[in-house]
Amino acid sequence: MVLNEGEIDKKKLRCPKLGGEVPFFYCRTVQDGMPCERIMVCWELFFDIEAYLREHYTPVEIERFLHPTPQDKMTTLIQIIEQAKKKKSPPK
């Protein structure tokens, strides 16, 4: 069975990082529009995630999101705070 983009984006599973259920769309956009570094591990049982990634991303992009450079904790906290502010601020 071949799934189209919309069907794939709606598929959900439990995220080991967040502890709750998330759609594939979240997993493929969580890192500034790029996939989570765990996307292959989490989704390999549901469909051919490796083929999907090769079809939608360059080898350089795949390497970048599968092996992100670690950030210090302060940078990560600042980014989380900024994202929360954006979500909380009323639309203009």
C-alpha positions in Angstrom: 0.0 0.0 0.0 1.5 3.3 -1.1 0.6 6.4 1.0 0.3 9.9 -0.4 1.9 12.9 1.3 -1.3 13.9 3.2 -1.8 10.4 4.6 1.8 10.1 5.7 1.7 13.5 7.5 -1.4 12.4 9.5 0.1 9.1 10.7 0.8 9.3 14.4 3.1 7.5 16.9 4.3 8.1 20.4 7.3 10.4 20.5 10.0 9.1 22.9 11.4 12.6 23.4 8.0 14.3 24.1 6.2 11.3 25.7 3.0 11.9 23.7 1.5 11.1 20.4 2.7 13.3 17.4 1.9 13.2 13.7 4.6 12.5 11.1 4.3 16.1 10.0 5.7 17.2 13.3 8.6 14.7 13.1 9.6 15.9 9.6 9.5 19.6 10.5 10.6 19.9 14.2 14.2 21.1 13.6 13.6 24.5 11.9 11.7 22.8 9.1 13.9 19.7 9.0 13.2 16.2 10.4 14.0 15.1 13.9 17.3 13.2 14.3 15.3 10.1 15.5 12.9 10.0 12.5 14.4 6.8 11.0 14.4 4.9 14.3 10.8 6.0 15.2 9.2 5.5 11.8 11.1 2.5 10.2 8.4 0.0 11.2 5.6 2.0 9.6 6.9 2.6 6.1 10.1 2.8 4.1 11.3 6.0 5.9 14.8 5.7 4.3 13.4 5.9 0.8 11.1 8.7 1.8 14.0 10.7 3.1 16.2 10.1 0.1 13.3 11.2 -2.1 12.7 14.4 -0.2 16.1 15.5 1.0 19.6 15.8 -0.3 22.4 13.6 1.3 23.8 16.8 2.9 20.5 17.7 4.5 20.0 14.1 5.7 23.4 14.1 7.3 22.7 17.4 8.9 19.5 16.5 10.6 20.4 12.9 11.5 23.7 14.1 13.2 23.0 17.7 14.4 25.7 19.6 16.1 25.1 19.7 19.8 24.1 23.1 21.3 24.9 24.2 24.8 22.0 24.1 27.2 21.7 27.9 27.4 21.2 28.2 23.6 18.6 25.5 23.7 16.7 27.1 26.5 16.7 30.5 24.7 15.4 28.9 21.6 12.6 27.1 23.5 11.6 30.4 25.2 11.6 32.3 21.9 9.4 29.6 20.3 7.0 29.7 23.2 6.8 33.5 22.9 6.0 33.3 19.2 3.2 30.8 19.9 1.8 32.8 22.7 1.8 36.2 21.0 -1.5 37.2 19.4 -1.6 37.4 15.6 -1.2 40.8 14.0 
